Amino acid sequence: MAQARKKQLVRKQVTVPGNLARACAEFNSGLFYECHESLEEIWQEERGPVRDLYKGLIQVAAAFVHLSRGNYTGAERLCRTALGYLGPYRADGALGFDVEDICRHTEDAYARIVALGPARIREFDLARRPAYVLDAARLGAEAVRWRAWGFDQDGNPESRTITVAE
């Protein structure tokens, strides 16, 4: 039996716009775990008001990981809690995301999860999911508004070194 490779800490350069664009492409392609990882890299560094936005987006992605594995309990719980984290950003959006649209689609997914129940959760249609769409033109101003990590005071993205386990 093959032994699992131990993860090692590595340092890497990231930008918030790069991670957000990658996370959107991953989620929209059905690479939910990878999306979760891309968002988590910046969520772990963020200490400001958009930390919960990232957490909500991560939890939606994680809910779809659970859905892809047929795990009702994980999918139900994560959709529900994701909506709680995303709620404060619904009206005006944040960091170039239309949070209201993501929440509406997540609510629809949640209702379908509950309606299917544990016995039929594998019937969930993964194609009917939110889309992660980033309006990059709004990102700089939104970074200033939310005092987001990874941007200078004028909203210009900065390359940052982070440490992650790989």
DRENFILO-959802 format. One record per residue (C-alpha): x, y, z; residue in one letter; residue number from 0. Coordinates in steps of 0.1 Angstrom, whole numbers, plus 5000, padded with zeros to 4 digits. Layout:
(pt (X Y Z) 'a' NUM);
...
% end
This chain:
(pt (5000 5000 5000) 'm' 0);
(pt (5014 5034 4990) 'a' 1);
(pt (5021 5058 5018) 'q' 2);
(pt (5005 5093 5015) 'a' 3);
(pt (5030 5120 5007) 'r' 4);
(pt (5035 5144 5037) 'k' 5);
(pt (5025 5179 5029) 'k' 6);
(pt (5053 5204 5032) 'q' 7);
(pt (5051 5241 5038) 'l' 8);
(pt (5061 5262 5008) 'v' 9);
(pt (5062 5299 5001) 'r' 10);
(pt (5045 5313 4971) 'k' 11);
(pt (5037 5346 4955) 'q' 12);
(pt (5000 5354 4951) 'v' 13);
(pt (4978 5383 4941) 't' 14);
(pt (4942 5386 4953) 'v' 15);
(pt (4930 5393 4917) 'p' 16);
(pt (4949 5363 4905) 'g' 17);
(pt (4934 5340 4932) 'n' 18);
(pt (4899 5354 4927) 'l' 19);
(pt (4900 5349 4889) 'a' 20);
(pt (4914 5314 4893) 'r' 21);
(pt (4888 5305 4919) 'a' 22);
(pt (4860 5317 4896) 'c' 23);
(pt (4873 5296 4867) 'a' 24);
(pt (4877 5266 4890) 'e' 25);
(pt (4842 5268 4905) 'f' 26);
(pt (4826 5274 4871) 'n' 27);
(pt (4844 5244 4857) 's' 28);
(pt (4833 5222 4885) 'g' 29);
(pt (4866 5221 4902) 'l' 30);
(pt (4851 5229 4936) 'f' 31);
(pt (4879 5216 4958) 'y' 32);
(pt (4905 5236 4938) 'e' 33);
(pt (4883 5267 4941) 'c' 34);
(pt (4881 5262 4978) 'h' 35);
(pt (4919 5260 4980) 'e' 36);
(pt (4924 5292 4958) 's' 37);
(pt (4901 5312 4980) 'l' 38);
(pt (4915 5298 5012) 'e' 39);
(pt (4950 5311 5004) 'e' 40);
(pt (4937 5347 5006) 'i' 41);
(pt (4911 5341 5033) 'w' 42);
(pt (4938 5329 5056) 'q' 43);
(pt (4956 5363 5052) 'e' 44);
(pt (4926 5386 5053) 'e' 45);
(pt (4918 5402 5086) 'r' 46);
(pt (4894 5428 5075) 'g' 47);
(pt (4857 5431 5068) 'p' 48);
(pt (4858 5409 5036) 'v' 49);
(pt (4871 5378 5055) 'r' 50);
(pt (4835 5365 5059) 'd' 51);
(pt (4828 5371 5021) 'l' 52);
(pt (4857 5347 5014) 'y' 53);
(pt (4845 5323 5040) 'k' 54);
(pt (4810 5322 5024) 'g' 55);
(pt (4824 5316 4989) 'l' 56);
(pt (4847 5289 5003) 'i' 57);
(pt (4817 5272 5020) 'q' 58);
(pt (4796 5273 4988) 'v' 59);
(pt (4825 5256 4970) 'a' 60);
(pt (4829 5231 4998) 'a' 61);
(pt (4792 5223 4997) 'a' 62);
(pt (4795 5214 4961) 'f' 63);
(pt (4825 5192 4970) 'v' 64);
(pt (4802 5173 4993) 'h' 65);
(pt (4774 5172 4967) 'l' 66);
(pt (4798 5157 4942) 's' 67);
(pt (4806 5130 4967) 'r' 68);
(pt (4769 5124 4977) 'g' 69);
(pt (4773 5137 5012) 'n' 70);
(pt (4740 5152 5022) 'y' 71);
(pt (4749 5163 5057) 't' 72);
(pt (4780 5183 5046) 'g' 73);
(pt (4763 5198 5016) 'a' 74);
(pt (4732 5209 5036) 'e' 75);
(pt (4752 5224 5065) 'r' 76);
(pt (4777 5242 5043) 'l' 77);
(pt (4750 5258 5020) 'c' 78);
(pt (4731 5269 5051) 'r' 79);
(pt (4761 5285 5068) 't' 80);
(pt (4775 5299 5036) 'a' 81);
(pt (4743 5320 5032) 'l' 82);
(pt (4748 5333 5067) 'g' 83);
(pt (4784 5345 5059) 'y' 84);
(pt (4774 5360 5026) 'l' 85);
(pt (4742 5377 5039) 'g' 86);
(pt (4758 5410 5049) 'p' 87);
(pt (4772 5415 5014) 'y' 88);
(pt (4740 5407 4994) 'r' 89);
(pt (4726 5442 4989) 'a' 90);
(pt (4757 5459 4975) 'd' 91);
(pt (4780 5430 4966) 'g' 92);
(pt (4817 5430 4975) 'a' 93);
(pt (4850 5429 4957) 'l' 94);
(pt (4834 5428 4923) 'g' 95);
(pt (4810 5398 4931) 'f' 96);
(pt (4773 5400 4926) 'd' 97);
(pt (4767 5384 4960) 'v' 98);
(pt (4729 5386 4957) 'e' 99);
(pt (4730 5364 4926) 'd' 100);
(pt (4753 5339 4942) 'i' 101);
(pt (4730 5337 4973) 'c' 102);
(pt (4698 5333 4952) 'r' 103);
(pt (4714 5303 4934) 'h' 104);
(pt (4728 5289 4966) 't' 105);
(pt (4693 5292 4982) 'e' 106);
(pt (4679 5273 4952) 'd' 107);
(pt (4706 5246 4956) 'a' 108);
(pt (4698 5244 4993) 'y' 109);
(pt (4661 5239 4987) 'a' 110);
(pt (4669 5211 4962) 'r' 111);
(pt (4693 5195 4987) 'i' 112);
(pt (4666 5195 5014) 'v' 113);
(pt (4639 5183 4990) 'a' 114);
(pt (4661 5153 4978) 'l' 115);
(pt (4671 5144 5013) 'g' 116);
(pt (4699 5120 5023) 'p' 117);
(pt (4685 5090 5003) 'a' 118);
(pt (4683 5108 4970) 'r' 119);
(pt (4712 5134 4973) 'i' 120);
(pt (4732 5117 4944) 'r' 121);
(pt (4704 5129 4921) 'e' 122);
(pt (4714 5165 4926) 'f' 123);
(pt (4723 5182 4893) 'd' 124);
(pt (4757 5198 4898) 'l' 125);
(pt (4752 5218 4866) 'a' 126);
(pt (4726 5238 4884) 'r' 127);
(pt (4749 5258 4906) 'r' 128);
(pt (4758 5295 4912) 'p' 129);
(pt (4783 5311 4889) 'a' 130);
(pt (4813 5329 4904) 'y' 131);
(pt (4817 5360 4883) 'v' 132);
(pt (4842 5386 4892) 'l' 133);
(pt (4839 5422 4878) 'd' 134);
(pt (4876 5429 4877) 'a' 135);
(pt (4869 5466 4868) 'a' 136);
(pt (4853 5471 4902) 'r' 137);
(pt (4880 5453 4922) 'l' 138);
(pt (4903 5482 4929) 'g' 139);
(pt (4876 5505 4943) 'a' 140);
(pt (4861 5477 4962) 'e' 141);
(pt (4895 5468 4978) 'a' 142);
(pt (4897 5504 4990) 'v' 143);
(pt (4861 5503 5003) 'r' 144);
(pt (4866 5471 5022) 'w' 145);
(pt (4903 5478 5032) 'r' 146);
(pt (4911 5444 5017) 'a' 147);
(pt (4944 5426 5022) 'w' 148);
(pt (4967 5424 4992) 'g' 149);
(pt (4960 5459 4979) 'f' 150);
(pt (4977 5492 4985) 'd' 151);
(pt (4958 5522 4998) 'q' 152);
(pt (4948 5532 4962) 'd' 153);
(pt (4934 5498 4954) 'g' 154);
(pt (4963 5485 4934) 'n' 155);
(pt (4970 5448 4938) 'p' 156);
(pt (5002 5438 4955) 'e' 157);
(pt (5021 5406 4950) 's' 158);
(pt (5023 5389 4984) 'r' 159);
(pt (5043 5360 4997) 't' 160);
(pt (5023 5334 5016) 'i' 161);
(pt (5031 5301 5032) 't' 162);
(pt (5009 5271 5023) 'v' 163);
(pt (5010 5233 5028) 'a' 164);
(pt (5014 5214 4995) 'e' 165);
% end
